[in-house]
Amino acid sequence: MKNTEMAERDLKVVWHPCTQMKDHETLPMTPISKGEGVYLEDFEGNRCIDAVSSWWVNLFGHCNPYINGKIKEQLERLEHVILAGFTHEGVVRLSERLVALSPEGLTRCFYADNGSSAIEVALKMSYHAHRNRGEDRPLFVSLSESYHGETLGALAVGDVALYKETYEPLLIRSVTTPSPRDQSVEAAYEAAEAFEKLLMERGAEISALIVEPLVQCAGGMKMYHPLYLSEAKRLCEQYGIHFIADEIAVGFGRTGSLFACEQAGITPDFMALSKGLTGGYLPLSVVLTTEEVYGAFYCEYDPARSFLHSHSYTGNALACAAANATLDLFETDGVIEKNRSMIAVIGRELKRFDGMKRVKETRQCGMIAAIELEGFDSKERIGLKIHQFCLAQGVLIRPLGSVIYVMAPYIITETEMVRVFDAIKGAVESVSVDVQPGLGVIEH
C-alpha cells in the first residue's frame, strides 16, 4: 500500500484533532504503518524519529517488547470489568504502587480515561469536598498561559485565549494568576506575591489552585523554579484552598524526577496523571488524593455526599497492565538515573543555538528542551515550516507556534538525539533566511 492511498482513504472519513482539514488539500498526510523504538515508519518504508513522543505519551519506545508481552498476558485473562462494586488485580496493584511512589500523603486513586477527564475529576472532587464540609467555593484559580485539556472544565481553568473566547458561555468560573516569568527565584517570589494578593481579595470563594508543575507545556514550554510550587502550596494551606498538581505531561520522569512536585518537596491535595502512565500505549488517567479529601465523602448512604463521577472504562484491565509494565521498567532499568546522562546531552546540544539569528532563548527542564524563536508574525506559521523541514530530515517535531521543543522517548540514543538537534538547527537556519507563509496543521 502506498502513502497516498492511505491518505486518500483517511481524508474521506477522519476528522483530525488540532487540524484545519482544508490544509490537507495541499499538505500531504503522513500515514504510519508501524513503530519500533524511537522510530515511526510509513507505508513506503520511510522512517522518522518521534522526538515529541507522539504528544508526550511514549516513554520507552514504540512496540516495546516488555510492555507488549504484559498486555498480551493480560488479554488472555481479563480485558475489562466494571469497577463499580468489582475490582481486579491489575488496578489494585497499580494503585498500591502509585501510592508508594507519589509524594507522601497521597493515599487514594480515582481512575478515568484520559488527561482532560482527570482534570474534570480533580475539579469536581475539590468543589464537592468543600461542599460536603459546608463551604461554597465555586471559583478555581489557574496560572496565566496554562493548559489543562479541552473538555469544558479543563478549558475553563486553562488560559488559551482562542479556546476561552470561543466557548466562554459554557465554561465554569475561574480566574488566572500570573505564572513565573522565567526560571529564576525572583520570578517565583513575584508570582507567589501576586497569588497572595488574589487570595486576600477572594480567598473565601476559591476551591483550588491548579498548576502544571515546573513546565507549562502546551503554553509554550514555559518553565519556572520549584520555589513557586512550595510558596503556592503554603498559601493554599493558609487559606484552606486545595492544590491540584497537573502532572499529566510532566510526570514519570520528564522533569528529571519521577514527579515534578518532588523537586519542591510538596504534597498536593490532588495529583493528576495520564500520558506516560501507560508508557504511551492505552488511554488511562488517575487522580491521587488524600485521606482528608476521601473522608469528606465517606458517610452513611447519602447520594448528595457521594462523589458523582464515573467512566465506563475506569480502571481498564489492559490499560492497567500497560501501566504496571511501565512501572516495572522504572524499577528495573534505573530510568531516572540513566536519564541524567541524556539530560546532559540535551543541555550540550542546546548551546549550539546560543547567538543564532532569530533565537530568543533556549530553556531546559530535565528531559524537556525548548528553543523559542522571535521576529516572526503568527500568520507566517513558522512552526509549520519547522515541522516540514525536520520531517524531511527524518525527525518528527511539532512546534508550539514559534517554540520548538524536544520531548523524546527515554530510550533515544545520544547519536539519535544529536540527529534531532541537527535537524532543528538546519530548520532554524532555513527559516531565518527565507520566511514564507505556509499551510498545514495548527501548531499545537
LUMVEX-907187 format. One record per residue (C-alpha): residue in one letter; x, y, z. Coordinates in nm, 3 decimals. Example, Ala and Ser with C-alpha at 12.3 -4.5 7.8 and 13.67 -1.06 7.14 Angstrom:
BEGIN
<site aa="a" px="1.230" py="-0.450" pz="0.780"/>
<site aa="s" px="1.367" py="-0.106" pz="0.714"/>
***
This chain:
BEGIN
<site aa="m" px="0.000" py="0.000" pz="0.000"/>
<site aa="k" px="0.126" py="0.349" pz="-0.082"/>
<site aa="n" px="0.114" py="0.651" pz="0.147"/>
<site aa="t" px="-0.108" py="0.837" pz="-0.097"/>
<site aa="e" px="-0.369" py="0.560" pz="-0.098"/>
<site aa="m" px="-0.394" py="0.554" pz="0.282"/>
<site aa="a" px="-0.406" py="0.934" pz="0.296"/>
<site aa="e" px="-0.689" py="0.947" pz="0.043"/>
<site aa="r" px="-0.891" py="0.693" pz="0.242"/>
<site aa="d" px="-0.826" py="0.887" pz="0.561"/>
<site aa="l" px="-0.938" py="1.222" pz="0.424"/>
<site aa="k" px="-1.274" py="1.078" pz="0.323"/>
<site aa="v" px="-1.372" py="0.974" pz="0.677"/>
<site aa="v" px="-1.140" py="1.103" pz="0.953"/>
<site aa="w" px="-1.157" py="1.444" pz="1.124"/>
<site aa="h" px="-0.818" py="1.506" pz="1.288"/>
<site aa="p" px="-0.754" py="1.694" pz="1.614"/>
<site aa="c" px="-0.590" py="2.039" pz="1.619"/>
<site aa="t" px="-0.609" py="2.047" pz="1.240"/>
<site aa="q" px="-0.768" py="2.269" pz="0.981"/>
<site aa="m" px="-0.871" py="1.990" pz="0.744"/>
<site aa="k" px="-0.876" py="2.218" pz="0.441"/>
<site aa="d" px="-0.497" py="2.249" pz="0.473"/>
<site aa="h" px="-0.466" py="1.889" pz="0.363"/>
<site aa="e" px="-0.574" py="1.989" pz="0.015"/>
<site aa="t" px="-0.210" py="2.094" pz="-0.025"/>
<site aa="l" px="-0.025" py="1.947" pz="0.274"/>
<site aa="p" px="0.031" py="1.569" pz="0.249"/>
<site aa="m" px="-0.097" py="1.348" pz="0.528"/>
<site aa="t" px="0.170" py="1.123" pz="0.686"/>
<site aa="p" px="0.034" py="0.769" pz="0.722"/>
<site aa="i" px="0.220" py="0.548" pz="0.970"/>
<site aa="s" px="0.243" py="0.174" pz="0.916"/>
<site aa="k" px="0.436" py="0.073" pz="1.226"/>
<site aa="g" px="0.658" py="0.189" pz="1.508"/>
<site aa="e" px="0.973" py="0.048" pz="1.662"/>
<site aa="g" px="1.175" py="0.210" pz="1.937"/>
<site aa="v" px="1.205" py="0.585" pz="1.873"/>
<site aa="y" px="1.110" py="0.538" pz="1.506"/>
<site aa="l" px="0.784" py="0.566" pz="1.315"/>
<site aa="e" px="0.766" py="0.413" pz="0.967"/>
<site aa="d" px="0.529" py="0.498" pz="0.683"/>
<site aa="f" px="0.382" py="0.262" pz="0.423"/>
<site aa="e" px="0.677" py="0.315" pz="0.188"/>
<site aa="g" px="0.948" py="0.233" pz="0.442"/>
<site aa="n" px="1.049" py="0.590" pz="0.531"/>
<site aa="r" px="1.135" py="0.630" pz="0.899"/>
<site aa="c" px="1.144" py="0.929" pz="1.132"/>
<site aa="i" px="1.248" py="0.980" pz="1.493"/>
<site aa="d" px="0.946" py="1.052" pz="1.714"/>
<site aa="a" px="1.106" py="1.343" pz="1.901"/>
<site aa="v" px="0.775" py="1.451" pz="2.057"/>
<site aa="s" px="0.679" py="1.106" pz="2.191"/>
<site aa="s" px="0.351" py="1.118" pz="1.996"/>
<site aa="w" px="0.213" py="1.408" pz="2.201"/>
<site aa="w" px="0.432" py="1.337" pz="2.504"/>
<site aa="v" px="0.294" py="0.993" pz="2.589"/>
<site aa="n" px="0.564" py="0.748" pz="2.480"/>
<site aa="l" px="0.833" py="0.674" pz="2.737"/>
<site aa="f" px="1.006" py="0.354" pz="2.634"/>
<site aa="g" px="0.963" py="0.344" pz="2.259"/>
<site aa="h" px="0.701" py="0.215" pz="2.020"/>
<site aa="c" px="0.615" py="-0.155" pz="2.042"/>
<site aa="n" px="0.831" py="-0.203" pz="2.350"/>
<site aa="p" px="0.874" py="-0.583" pz="2.382"/>
<site aa="y" px="0.825" py="-0.592" pz="2.759"/>
<site aa="i" px="0.508" py="-0.383" pz="2.763"/>
<site aa="n" px="0.377" py="-0.575" pz="2.460"/>
<site aa="g" px="0.424" py="-0.902" pz="2.647"/>
<site aa="k" px="0.245" py="-0.787" pz="2.961"/>
<site aa="i" px="-0.056" py="-0.663" pz="2.761"/>
<site aa="k" px="-0.073" py="-0.997" pz="2.578"/>
<site aa="e" px="-0.063" py="-1.184" pz="2.910"/>
<site aa="q" px="-0.348" py="-0.971" pz="3.045"/>
<site aa="l" px="-0.550" py="-1.019" pz="2.728"/>
<site aa="e" px="-0.566" py="-1.392" pz="2.796"/>
<site aa="r" px="-0.711" py="-1.336" pz="3.147"/>
<site aa="l" px="-0.935" py="-1.029" pz="3.153"/>
<site aa="e" px="-0.985" py="-0.740" pz="2.914"/>
<site aa="h" px="-1.223" py="-0.526" pz="3.124"/>
<site aa="v" px="-1.469" py="-0.535" pz="3.410"/>
<site aa="i" px="-1.695" py="-0.273" pz="3.565"/>
<site aa="l" px="-1.513" py="-0.105" pz="3.856"/>
<site aa="a" px="-1.828" py="-0.020" pz="4.049"/>
<site aa="g" px="-1.867" py="-0.298" pz="4.306"/>
<site aa="f" px="-1.596" py="-0.507" pz="4.135"/>
<site aa="t" px="-1.219" py="-0.493" pz="4.119"/>
<site aa="h" px="-0.926" py="-0.680" pz="3.966"/>
<site aa="e" px="-0.563" py="-0.748" pz="4.050"/>
<site aa="g" px="-0.417" py="-0.504" pz="3.798"/>
<site aa="v" px="-0.592" py="-0.193" pz="3.929"/>
<site aa="v" px="-0.522" py="-0.287" pz="4.293"/>
<site aa="r" px="-0.153" py="-0.346" pz="4.224"/>
<site aa="l" px="-0.122" py="-0.028" pz="4.020"/>
<site aa="s" px="-0.290" py="0.177" pz="4.293"/>
<site aa="e" px="-0.064" py="0.033" pz="4.562"/>
<site aa="r" px="0.243" py="0.118" pz="4.356"/>
<site aa="l" px="0.131" py="0.471" pz="4.271"/>
<site aa="v" px="0.057" py="0.546" pz="4.637"/>
<site aa="a" px="0.403" py="0.417" pz="4.732"/>
<site aa="l" px="0.578" py="0.622" pz="4.461"/>
<site aa="s" px="0.387" py="0.951" pz="4.490"/>
<site aa="p" px="0.451" py="1.229" pz="4.743"/>
<site aa="e" px="0.373" py="1.122" pz="5.100"/>
<site aa="g" px="0.010" py="1.169" pz="5.197"/>
<site aa="l" px="-0.148" py="1.079" pz="4.863"/>
<site aa="t" px="-0.332" py="0.759" pz="4.953"/>
<site aa="r" px="-0.636" py="0.721" pz="4.725"/>
<site aa="c" px="-0.659" py="0.662" pz="4.349"/>
<site aa="f" px="-0.959" py="0.754" pz="4.133"/>
<site aa="y" px="-0.935" py="0.643" pz="3.769"/>
<site aa="a" px="-1.056" py="0.798" pz="3.444"/>
<site aa="d" px="-0.980" py="0.758" pz="3.074"/>
<site aa="n" px="-0.759" py="1.050" pz="2.972"/>
<site aa="g" px="-0.588" py="1.364" pz="3.097"/>
<site aa="s" px="-0.877" py="1.605" pz="3.045"/>
<site aa="s" px="-1.107" py="1.368" pz="3.231"/>
<site aa="a" px="-0.862" py="1.352" pz="3.520"/>
<site aa="i" px="-0.875" py="1.731" pz="3.545"/>
<site aa="e" px="-1.256" py="1.718" pz="3.550"/>
<site aa="v" px="-1.234" py="1.465" pz="3.834"/>
<site aa="a" px="-0.998" py="1.683" pz="4.037"/>
<site aa="l" px="-1.207" py="1.998" pz="3.990"/>
<site aa="k" px="-1.534" py="1.828" pz="4.080"/>
<site aa="m" px="-1.380" py="1.643" pz="4.372"/>
<site aa="s" px="-1.232" py="1.965" pz="4.512"/>
<site aa="y" px="-1.556" py="2.161" pz="4.488"/>
<site aa="h" px="-1.764" py="1.873" pz="4.624"/>
<site aa="a" px="-1.528" py="1.812" pz="4.917"/>
<site aa="h" px="-1.563" py="2.175" pz="5.024"/>
<site aa="r" px="-1.942" py="2.150" pz="4.977"/>
<site aa="n" px="-1.960" py="1.839" pz="5.195"/>
<site aa="r" px="-1.784" py="2.037" pz="5.468"/>
<site aa="g" px="-2.038" py="2.317" pz="5.444"/>
<site aa="e" px="-1.839" py="2.561" pz="5.231"/>
<site aa="d" px="-1.944" py="2.706" pz="4.895"/>
<site aa="r" px="-1.627" py="2.771" pz="4.692"/>
<site aa="p" px="-1.725" py="2.788" pz="4.322"/>
<site aa="l" px="-1.408" py="2.955" pz="4.192"/>
<site aa="f" px="-1.086" py="2.799" pz="4.058"/>
<site aa="v" px="-0.750" py="2.965" pz="4.001"/>
<site aa="s" px="-0.501" py="2.873" pz="3.728"/>
<site aa="l" px="-0.179" py="3.025" pz="3.601"/>
<site aa="s" px="-0.156" py="3.259" pz="3.304"/>
<site aa="e" px="-0.064" py="3.076" pz="2.982"/>
<site aa="s" px="-0.169" py="2.744" pz="3.132"/>
<site aa="y" px="-0.331" py="2.448" pz="2.958"/>
<site aa="h" px="-0.511" py="2.158" pz="3.124"/>
<site aa="g" px="-0.710" py="1.993" pz="2.846"/>
<site aa="e" px="-1.004" py="2.054" pz="2.620"/>
<site aa="t" px="-1.317" py="1.932" pz="2.793"/>
<site aa="l" px="-1.525" py="2.223" pz="2.923"/>
<site aa="g" px="-1.399" py="2.210" pz="3.281"/>
<site aa="a" px="-1.039" py="2.172" pz="3.171"/>
<site aa="l" px="-1.074" py="2.457" pz="2.921"/>
<site aa="a" px="-1.217" py="2.681" pz="3.191"/>
<site aa="v" px="-0.903" py="2.652" pz="3.404"/>
<site aa="g" px="-0.669" py="2.696" pz="3.110"/>
<site aa="d" px="-0.554" py="3.025" pz="2.963"/>
<site aa="v" px="-0.569" py="2.966" pz="2.588"/>
<site aa="a" px="-0.741" py="3.279" pz="2.459"/>
<site aa="l" px="-0.880" py="3.126" pz="2.139"/>
<site aa="y" px="-1.048" py="2.841" pz="2.327"/>
<site aa="k" px="-1.185" py="3.054" pz="2.610"/>
<site aa="e" px="-1.325" py="3.317" pz="2.375"/>
<site aa="t" px="-1.494" py="3.054" pz="2.159"/>
<site aa="y" px="-1.654" py="2.853" pz="2.440"/>
<site aa="e" px="-1.680" py="3.122" pz="2.710"/>
<site aa="p" px="-2.059" py="3.091" pz="2.765"/>
<site aa="l" px="-2.016" py="2.723" pz="2.851"/>
<site aa="l" px="-1.729" py="2.746" pz="3.099"/>
<site aa="i" px="-1.718" py="2.722" pz="3.478"/>
<site aa="r" px="-1.594" py="3.017" pz="3.683"/>
<site aa="s" px="-1.220" py="3.066" pz="3.705"/>
<site aa="v" px="-0.959" py="3.339" pz="3.737"/>
<site aa="t" px="-0.592" py="3.349" pz="3.645"/>
<site aa="t" px="-0.291" py="3.449" pz="3.849"/>
<site aa="p" px="0.044" py="3.534" pz="3.686"/>
<site aa="s" px="0.279" py="3.248" pz="3.618"/>
<site aa="p" px="0.650" py="3.299" pz="3.695"/>
<site aa="r" px="0.810" py="3.488" pz="3.404"/>
<site aa="d" px="1.119" py="3.263" pz="3.397"/>
<site aa="q" px="1.314" py="3.002" pz="3.595"/>
<site aa="s" px="1.464" py="3.245" pz="3.847"/>
<site aa="v" px="1.399" py="3.253" pz="4.222"/>
<site aa="e" px="1.298" py="3.619" pz="4.190"/>
<site aa="a" px="1.028" py="3.535" pz="3.935"/>
<site aa="a" px="0.893" py="3.262" pz="4.165"/>
<site aa="y" px="0.859" py="3.506" pz="4.455"/>
<site aa="e" px="0.695" py="3.771" pz="4.234"/>
<site aa="a" px="0.432" py="3.527" pz="4.110"/>
<site aa="a" px="0.369" py="3.399" pz="4.462"/>
<site aa="e" px="0.312" py="3.756" pz="4.584"/>
<site aa="a" px="0.058" py="3.812" pz="4.306"/>
<site aa="f" px="-0.122" py="3.492" pz="4.405"/>
<site aa="e" px="-0.130" py="3.603" pz="4.767"/>
<site aa="k" px="-0.292" py="3.934" pz="4.669"/>
<site aa="l" px="-0.565" py="3.743" pz="4.487"/>
<site aa="l" px="-0.622" py="3.524" pz="4.792"/>
<site aa="m" px="-0.650" py="3.827" pz="5.018"/>
<site aa="e" px="-0.930" py="3.958" pz="4.795"/>
<site aa="r" px="-1.117" py="3.640" pz="4.702"/>
<site aa="g" px="-0.973" py="3.353" pz="4.903"/>
<site aa="a" px="-1.306" py="3.254" pz="5.059"/>
<site aa="e" px="-1.455" py="3.191" pz="4.712"/>
<site aa="i" px="-1.173" py="2.974" pz="4.580"/>
<site aa="s" px="-1.190" py="2.597" pz="4.578"/>
<site aa="a" px="-0.847" py="2.516" pz="4.434"/>
<site aa="l" px="-0.538" py="2.637" pz="4.255"/>
<site aa="i" px="-0.437" py="2.418" pz="3.961"/>
<site aa="v" px="-0.086" py="2.425" pz="3.819"/>
<site aa="e" px="0.138" py="2.237" pz="3.577"/>
<site aa="p" px="0.441" py="2.186" pz="3.800"/>
<site aa="l" px="0.769" py="2.332" pz="3.663"/>
<site aa="v" px="0.673" py="2.330" pz="3.293"/>
<site aa="q" px="0.367" py="2.483" pz="3.126"/>
<site aa="c" px="0.380" py="2.254" pz="2.827"/>
<site aa="a" px="0.113" py="2.349" pz="2.572"/>
<site aa="g" px="0.151" py="2.712" pz="2.678"/>
<site aa="g" px="0.489" py="2.724" pz="2.504"/>
<site aa="m" px="0.708" py="2.505" pz="2.727"/>
<site aa="k" px="0.743" py="2.789" pz="2.979"/>
<site aa="m" px="0.948" py="2.680" pz="3.279"/>
<site aa="y" px="0.978" py="2.808" pz="3.634"/>
<site aa="h" px="1.162" py="2.747" pz="3.962"/>
<site aa="p" px="1.036" py="2.483" pz="4.211"/>
<site aa="l" px="1.019" py="2.755" pz="4.477"/>
<site aa="y" px="0.693" py="2.877" pz="4.326"/>
<site aa="l" px="0.531" py="2.542" pz="4.399"/>
<site aa="s" px="0.633" py="2.544" pz="4.765"/>
<site aa="e" px="0.520" py="2.905" pz="4.809"/>
<site aa="a" px="0.187" py="2.844" pz="4.634"/>
<site aa="k" px="0.125" py="2.532" pz="4.842"/>
<site aa="r" px="0.198" py="2.726" pz="5.163"/>
<site aa="l" px="-0.054" py="2.993" pz="5.063"/>
<site aa="c" px="-0.316" py="2.734" pz="4.970"/>
<site aa="e" px="-0.285" py="2.578" pz="5.315"/>
<site aa="q" px="-0.308" py="2.919" pz="5.478"/>
<site aa="y" px="-0.637" py="2.997" pz="5.302"/>
<site aa="g" px="-0.789" py="2.648" pz="5.311"/>
<site aa="i" px="-0.762" py="2.603" pz="4.934"/>
<site aa="h" px="-0.683" py="2.278" pz="4.755"/>
<site aa="f" px="-0.367" py="2.247" pz="4.548"/>
<site aa="i" px="-0.410" py="2.049" pz="4.223"/>
<site aa="a" px="-0.091" py="1.934" pz="4.052"/>
<site aa="d" px="-0.149" py="1.856" pz="3.684"/>
<site aa="e" px="0.140" py="1.615" pz="3.623"/>
<site aa="i" px="-0.023" py="1.468" pz="3.314"/>
<site aa="a" px="0.257" py="1.584" pz="3.084"/>
<site aa="v" px="0.545" py="1.634" pz="3.329"/>
<site aa="g" px="0.504" py="1.321" pz="3.541"/>
<site aa="f" px="0.702" py="0.999" pz="3.512"/>
<site aa="g" px="1.045" py="1.148" pz="3.476"/>
<site aa="r" px="1.006" py="1.426" pz="3.221"/>
<site aa="t" px="1.144" py="1.695" pz="3.454"/>
<site aa="g" px="1.431" py="1.482" pz="3.589"/>
<site aa="s" px="1.245" py="1.339" pz="3.891"/>
<site aa="l" px="0.965" py="1.084" pz="3.882"/>
<site aa="f" px="0.714" py="1.357" pz="3.968"/>
<site aa="a" px="0.782" py="1.729" pz="3.932"/>
<site aa="c" px="0.635" py="1.804" pz="4.276"/>
<site aa="e" px="0.925" py="1.614" pz="4.434"/>
<site aa="q" px="1.161" py="1.896" pz="4.338"/>
<site aa="a" px="0.962" py="2.134" pz="4.558"/>
<site aa="g" px="0.917" py="1.887" pz="4.842"/>
<site aa="i" px="0.538" py="1.930" pz="4.847"/>
<site aa="t" px="0.237" py="1.702" pz="4.858"/>
<site aa="p" px="-0.056" py="1.836" pz="4.652"/>
<site aa="d" px="-0.414" py="1.768" pz="4.755"/>
<site aa="f" px="-0.472" py="1.620" pz="4.410"/>
<site aa="m" px="-0.222" py="1.488" pz="4.157"/>
<site aa="a" px="-0.347" py="1.410" pz="3.806"/>
<site aa="l" px="-0.154" py="1.159" pz="3.594"/>
<site aa="s" px="-0.201" py="1.026" pz="3.242"/>
<site aa="k" px="0.007" py="1.023" pz="2.917"/>
<site aa="g" px="0.322" py="0.838" pz="3.030"/>
<site aa="l" px="0.121" py="0.639" pz="3.286"/>
<site aa="t" px="0.080" py="0.353" pz="3.037"/>
<site aa="g" px="0.406" py="0.418" pz="2.853"/>
<site aa="g" px="0.205" py="0.569" pz="2.570"/>
<site aa="y" px="0.007" py="0.253" pz="2.498"/>
<site aa="l" px="-0.352" py="0.291" pz="2.614"/>
<site aa="p" px="-0.583" py="0.566" pz="2.746"/>
<site aa="l" px="-0.576" py="0.577" pz="3.125"/>
<site aa="s" px="-0.561" py="0.850" pz="3.387"/>
<site aa="v" px="-0.570" py="0.868" pz="3.763"/>
<site aa="v" px="-0.620" py="1.133" pz="4.030"/>
<site aa="l" px="-0.440" py="1.067" pz="4.356"/>
<site aa="t" px="-0.573" py="1.243" pz="4.665"/>
<site aa="t" px="-0.551" py="1.246" pz="5.043"/>
<site aa="e" px="-0.735" py="1.075" pz="5.326"/>
<site aa="e" px="-0.875" py="1.415" pz="5.422"/>
<site aa="v" px="-1.044" py="1.459" pz="5.084"/>
<site aa="y" px="-1.154" py="1.095" pz="5.079"/>
<site aa="g" px="-1.304" py="1.138" pz="5.425"/>
<site aa="a" px="-1.522" py="1.428" pz="5.310"/>
<site aa="f" px="-1.723" py="1.178" pz="5.102"/>
<site aa="y" px="-1.718" py="0.881" pz="5.342"/>
<site aa="c" px="-2.054" py="0.855" pz="5.517"/>
<site aa="e" px="-2.376" py="0.660" pz="5.560"/>
<site aa="y" px="-2.570" py="0.635" pz="5.235"/>
<site aa="d" px="-2.638" py="0.987" pz="5.107"/>
<site aa="p" px="-2.633" py="1.035" pz="4.729"/>
<site aa="a" px="-2.566" py="1.407" pz="4.762"/>
<site aa="r" px="-2.246" py="1.341" pz="4.958"/>
<site aa="s" px="-2.113" py="1.069" pz="4.728"/>
<site aa="f" px="-1.868" py="1.162" pz="4.454"/>
<site aa="l" px="-2.076" py="1.177" pz="4.136"/>
<site aa="h" px="-1.840" py="1.071" pz="3.862"/>
<site aa="s" px="-1.783" py="0.757" pz="3.657"/>
<site aa="h" px="-1.641" py="0.629" pz="3.327"/>
<site aa="s" px="-1.732" py="0.303" pz="3.155"/>
<site aa="y" px="-1.365" py="0.212" pz="3.111"/>
<site aa="t" px="-1.250" py="0.321" pz="3.457"/>
<site aa="g" px="-0.951" py="0.108" pz="3.563"/>
<site aa="n" px="-0.947" py="-0.088" pz="3.238"/>
<site aa="a" px="-0.753" py="-0.411" pz="3.290"/>
<site aa="l" px="-0.547" py="-0.387" pz="2.969"/>
<site aa="a" px="-0.451" py="-0.026" pz="3.040"/>
<site aa="c" px="-0.356" py="-0.118" pz="3.398"/>
<site aa="a" px="-0.137" py="-0.397" pz="3.264"/>
<site aa="a" px="0.045" py="-0.145" pz="3.044"/>
<site aa="a" px="0.082" py="0.092" pz="3.340"/>
<site aa="n" px="0.218" py="-0.180" pz="3.567"/>
<site aa="a" px="0.464" py="-0.284" pz="3.296"/>
<site aa="t" px="0.573" py="0.080" pz="3.265"/>
<site aa="l" px="0.638" py="0.098" pz="3.640"/>
<site aa="d" px="0.830" py="-0.231" pz="3.616"/>
<site aa="l" px="1.068" py="-0.067" pz="3.369"/>
<site aa="f" px="1.121" py="0.227" pz="3.601"/>
<site aa="e" px="1.204" py="-0.013" pz="3.884"/>
<site aa="t" px="1.435" py="-0.250" pz="3.695"/>
<site aa="d" px="1.611" py="-0.020" pz="3.448"/>
<site aa="g" px="1.715" py="0.270" pz="3.670"/>
<site aa="v" px="1.543" py="0.509" pz="3.430"/>
<site aa="i" px="1.571" py="0.833" pz="3.630"/>
<site aa="e" px="1.944" py="0.775" pz="3.688"/>
<site aa="k" px="2.008" py="0.682" pz="3.323"/>
<site aa="n" px="1.822" py="0.988" pz="3.203"/>
<site aa="r" px="2.076" py="1.214" pz="3.375"/>
<site aa="s" px="2.334" py="1.144" pz="3.106"/>
<site aa="m" px="2.081" py="1.228" pz="2.835"/>
<site aa="i" px="1.982" py="1.544" pz="3.020"/>
<site aa="a" px="2.346" py="1.650" pz="2.995"/>
<site aa="v" px="2.348" py="1.572" pz="2.621"/>
<site aa="i" px="2.037" py="1.786" pz="2.571"/>
<site aa="g" px="2.198" py="2.072" pz="2.762"/>
<site aa="r" px="2.506" py="2.048" pz="2.544"/>
<site aa="e" px="2.303" py="2.044" pz="2.223"/>
<site aa="l" px="2.100" py="2.348" pz="2.328"/>
<site aa="k" px="2.422" py="2.552" pz="2.349"/>
<site aa="r" px="2.451" py="2.520" pz="1.971"/>
<site aa="f" px="2.167" py="2.771" pz="1.941"/>
<site aa="d" px="2.329" py="3.041" pz="2.152"/>
<site aa="g" px="2.362" py="3.358" pz="1.947"/>
<site aa="m" px="2.175" py="3.219" pz="1.647"/>
<site aa="k" px="1.970" py="3.459" pz="1.440"/>
<site aa="r" px="1.600" py="3.461" pz="1.538"/>
<site aa="v" px="1.660" py="3.251" pz="1.854"/>
<site aa="k" px="1.519" py="3.440" pz="2.152"/>
<site aa="e" px="1.624" py="3.188" pz="2.416"/>
<site aa="t" px="1.666" py="2.821" pz="2.498"/>
<site aa="r" px="1.549" py="2.651" pz="2.816"/>
<site aa="q" px="1.554" py="2.305" pz="2.969"/>
<site aa="c" px="1.386" py="2.116" pz="3.249"/>
<site aa="g" px="1.512" py="1.760" pz="3.273"/>
<site aa="m" px="1.430" py="1.570" pz="2.954"/>
<site aa="i" px="1.233" py="1.864" pz="2.810"/>
<site aa="a" px="1.411" py="2.115" pz="2.584"/>
<site aa="a" px="1.269" py="2.429" pz="2.425"/>
<site aa="i" px="1.401" py="2.674" pz="2.167"/>
<site aa="e" px="1.196" py="2.992" pz="2.137"/>
<site aa="l" px="1.220" py="3.193" pz="1.816"/>
<site aa="e" px="1.143" py="3.561" pz="1.771"/>
<site aa="g" px="1.075" py="3.808" pz="1.491"/>
<site aa="f" px="0.809" py="3.605" pz="1.314"/>
<site aa="d" px="0.448" py="3.703" pz="1.255"/>
<site aa="s" px="0.190" py="3.441" pz="1.356"/>
<site aa="k" px="0.049" py="3.445" pz="1.003"/>
<site aa="e" px="0.379" py="3.308" pz="0.878"/>
<site aa="r" px="0.302" py="2.982" pz="1.061"/>
<site aa="i" px="0.668" py="2.935" pz="1.129"/>
<site aa="g" px="0.604" py="2.623" pz="1.336"/>
<site aa="l" px="0.469" py="2.450" pz="1.029"/>
<site aa="k" px="0.781" py="2.530" pz="0.827"/>
<site aa="i" px="0.999" py="2.391" pz="1.107"/>
<site aa="h" px="0.784" py="2.078" pz="1.117"/>
<site aa="q" px="0.806" py="2.023" pz="0.741"/>
<site aa="f" px="1.181" py="2.082" pz="0.728"/>
<site aa="c" px="1.252" py="1.840" pz="1.013"/>
<site aa="l" px="1.018" py="1.573" pz="0.877"/>
<site aa="a" px="1.209" py="1.583" pz="0.550"/>
<site aa="q" px="1.521" py="1.511" pz="0.761"/>
<site aa="g" px="1.355" py="1.212" pz="0.926"/>
<site aa="v" px="1.265" py="1.383" pz="1.254"/>
<site aa="l" px="0.914" py="1.445" pz="1.387"/>
<site aa="i" px="0.900" py="1.791" pz="1.551"/>
<site aa="r" px="0.570" py="1.968" pz="1.615"/>
<site aa="p" px="0.639" py="2.324" pz="1.736"/>
<site aa="l" px="0.405" py="2.523" pz="1.956"/>
<site aa="g" px="0.388" py="2.831" pz="1.735"/>
<site aa="s" px="0.741" py="2.973" pz="1.744"/>
<site aa="v" px="0.854" py="2.743" pz="2.026"/>
<site aa="i" px="1.038" py="2.432" pz="1.913"/>
<site aa="y" px="1.055" py="2.160" pz="2.175"/>
<site aa="v" px="1.201" py="1.814" pz="2.217"/>
<site aa="m" px="1.037" py="1.556" pz="2.444"/>
<site aa="a" px="1.167" py="1.224" pz="2.315"/>
<site aa="p" px="1.123" py="0.868" pz="2.445"/>
<site aa="y" px="1.377" py="0.780" pz="2.714"/>
<site aa="i" px="1.536" py="0.505" pz="2.504"/>
<site aa="i" px="1.673" py="0.754" pz="2.249"/>
<site aa="t" px="2.049" py="0.725" pz="2.199"/>
<site aa="e" px="2.299" py="1.010" pz="2.202"/>
<site aa="t" px="2.352" py="0.970" pz="1.827"/>
<site aa="e" px="1.977" py="0.993" pz="1.765"/>
<site aa="m" px="1.943" py="1.295" pz="1.993"/>
<site aa="v" px="2.222" py="1.473" pz="1.807"/>
<site aa="r" px="2.040" py="1.396" pz="1.483"/>
<site aa="v" px="1.726" py="1.557" pz="1.625"/>
<site aa="f" px="1.910" py="1.878" pz="1.709"/>
<site aa="d" px="2.091" py="1.873" pz="1.373"/>
<site aa="a" px="1.751" py="1.879" pz="1.202"/>
<site aa="i" px="1.623" py="2.159" pz="1.426"/>
<site aa="k" px="1.935" py="2.369" pz="1.370"/>
<site aa="g" px="1.900" py="2.329" pz="0.995"/>
<site aa="a" px="1.534" py="2.424" pz="1.016"/>
<site aa="v" px="1.606" py="2.738" pz="1.220"/>
<site aa="e" px="1.877" py="2.841" pz="0.975"/>
<site aa="s" px="1.644" py="2.789" pz="0.681"/>
<site aa="v" px="1.355" py="2.996" pz="0.817"/>
<site aa="s" px="1.589" py="3.270" pz="0.934"/>
<site aa="v" px="1.691" py="3.323" pz="0.574"/>
<site aa="d" px="1.363" py="3.278" pz="0.390"/>
<site aa="v" px="1.027" py="3.309" pz="0.568"/>
<site aa="q" px="0.715" py="3.248" pz="0.362"/>
<site aa="p" px="0.354" py="3.183" pz="0.471"/>
<site aa="g" px="0.271" py="2.813" pz="0.477"/>
<site aa="l" px="-0.019" py="2.575" pz="0.501"/>
<site aa="g" px="-0.067" py="2.285" pz="0.737"/>
<site aa="v" px="-0.177" py="2.164" pz="1.076"/>
<site aa="i" px="-0.240" py="2.413" pz="1.354"/>
<site aa="e" px="0.081" py="2.441" pz="1.557"/>
<site aa="h" px="-0.045" py="2.278" pz="1.878"/>
***
